[in-house]
Amino acid sequence: MHELQDTYGTPRTSKSIPPQFMVGALVGAGIALLLAPANGKDTRKKVGVAAQKLGSNAKSVVGRTRHFVEGIRQDATSAMNAGRDEFQRSQRSRESGDTWSA
């Protein structure tokens, strides 16, 4: 059986929470606070706390995304370098009259 995978094809563990879910939960909590009967000072404080949590989660998602993209960039660079090296080896082999064999 294969593992569940997220949008980018990386395995998901049961402990991971999709960032979309977190953002939705925080937005929903903010709306609930705005609609709940409370005085203005308390509501502003609650909204401020929710905004700080949202900002913190957003920073975390951005950090993970940067790390993921950097890994892809490194993989792509390695693959391009390996392809270029193989192409150059093949060209040198042809120029010297050798036949290419795998």
N, C-alpha and C positions, 0 to 999 in steps of 0.2 A: 504494500500500500504506500502511496506517496503522501508526503507531508502537505499541509495547507501552505500556500504561498501567498505573499502579499503582492501588491501591484508590480513590484520590481523583480519578482521571481525569487526573492530570498525566503527561506523557510520562516514561518511564523511559529512562535511558541505560544502555549496557552496563557502565559503571563503577559504577553505583549498586548497593548491596547492600541488600536488604530488611531492615528492622530485626528482623523476626521470625527471619530466618536468623541474624543476629548474636546475638540472645538465645539461640537454640537452640544455637548453636555454643559459646557461653560456658558455658551450663548443662552441656552434654555434656562440655566440657573439665573443668569442676569435678567432675563425677561420675567421670570417668576418673582424675583426681588422687586422689580419695578411695579409689578401688578399687585403685590402683596400690600395689605393695609399697614403702613408704618409711617412715622413722621419723616420729613425730608432729610433730616440729619442722619438718621439711622439708614435710610435707603441709600443716600450718597456714600456712606461708609461701606455698606455691603457691596454696592456697585464697584467701588474702588478696590476692594479686596478681590472681587471676581475679575476685574481688569488686570490686576497684578498677577493673578494665577494664569490668566490667558496669556499674558506677555511672557511669563516664565515658560509655559508649555510651548509657545511659539518659538522661543529661543532654542529650546531643546530639539524641536522638530527641524529647525533650520540647521542646527549643528549636526544632527544625524544625517540630514540630506547632503550637507557639504562633504561629510566623511564618505558617504556612499558614492557621490559623484567623483570624488578624488580617487576612489578605488577603481571606478570605471575608467577614468582618465589614465591611470597607471597601467591597467590591463590593455587598453587600446594602444598606448605608447609601446608597450612590450610586444604586442602582436605586430604593429607596424615595423618595429625594428627587426623582429625575427623575419618577417616577410621580405624586407629590404635586403637583409643579410643573405637570405636564401637566393633571392633574385641575383644579387651580385656574384654569389658563388656559382650559380648556374651560368651566368654570362662569362665568367672567367673560364669555366670548364669548357664551354663551347668554343671560346677563342683559342684554347690550347688544343682543341681537336678531340677532347675526350667526349664520350657519350654520357648522357645523364642517366643514372640509374637510381632507383629508390632503395 
